[in-house]
């Protein structure tokens, strides 16, 4: 899943990193997902985050990514601009 965010209150990269770090670490800790900032590294008020998960069923993957998405939407310091889920199916 890739999420693009607007961070209107951030006036420096240090402020941005604080918000992003909180989201990524919380998602990793609570939901056991792989999470990283994947684009827009040098912009103060924009970020692109990537989340990945492996689970035994597609339903479980959906459930985990939905909870991660709710976590991101609940962060008051950000506005979600877009959210897209991509699937890798090896069969």
C-alpha positions in Angstrom: 0.0 0.0 0.0 1.3 3.5 -0.8 0.0 6.6 0.9 0.7 10.1 -0.1 0.4 12.7 2.7 0.2 16.5 3.1 1.8 17.7 6.3 0.5 21.4 6.5 2.1 22.2 9.9 5.6 21.1 9.0 8.0 24.0 8.2 11.2 21.9 8.3 12.4 18.4 7.4 13.0 17.8 11.1 9.3 18.3 11.9 8.3 16.2 8.9 10.6 13.3 10.0 9.1 13.4 13.5 5.5 12.9 12.2 6.6 10.3 9.7 8.7 8.4 12.2 5.8 8.2 14.6 3.5 6.8 11.9 6.0 4.2 10.6 7.1 3.0 14.0 3.5 2.7 15.2 2.5 0.7 12.2 5.5 -1.6 12.5 5.0 -2.2 16.2 1.2 -2.6 16.2 0.6 -4.5 12.9 4.0 -6.2 12.1 4.2 -4.6 8.7 7.2 -3.4 6.7 7.0 0.4 6.5 9.1 3.1 4.9 9.1 6.6 3.5 9.3 5.8 -0.2 9.3 9.2 -2.0 9.1 13.0 -1.7 12.0 12.9 0.8 13.1 16.6 0.4 9.7 18.2 0.6 8.7 19.7 3.9 5.0 19.2 3.6 4.6 16.1 1.5 5.4 12.5 2.1 4.9 9.1 0.4 4.8 6.1 2.7 4.9 2.5 1.7 3.5 -0.4 3.7 3.9 -4.1 2.9 2.7 -7.3 4.6 2.7 -11.0 4.0 -0.1 -13.1 5.4 -1.5 -16.6 4.8 -4.7 -15.3 3.2 -5.7 -12.3 1.1 -8.4 -11.6 3.6 -5.9 -11.2 6.4 -3.7 -8.9 4.2 -6.8 -6.7 3.6 -7.6 -6.6 7.3 -4.1 -5.6 8.2 -3.8 -2.9 5.5 -7.2 -1.5 6.4 -6.1 -1.1 10.0 -2.8 0.6 8.9 -4.8 2.9 6.6 -7.1 3.8 9.5 -4.0 4.6 11.6 -2.7 6.9 8.9 -6.1 8.7 8.5 -6.3 9.2 12.3 -3.1 11.2 12.5 -4.2 14.8 13.1 -1.0 16.3 11.7 -1.5 14.9 8.2 -4.0 15.0 5.4 -4.2 11.9 3.2 -4.0 12.9 -0.5 -4.1 9.3 -1.9 -4.0 5.7 -0.9 -3.4 2.8 -3.3 -3.1 -0.9 -2.6 -1.1 -3.1 -5.0 -1.1 -6.9 -4.9 1.7 -9.3 -5.7 0.3 -12.7 -6.4 2.8 -15.4 -7.1 0.3 -17.9 -8.5 
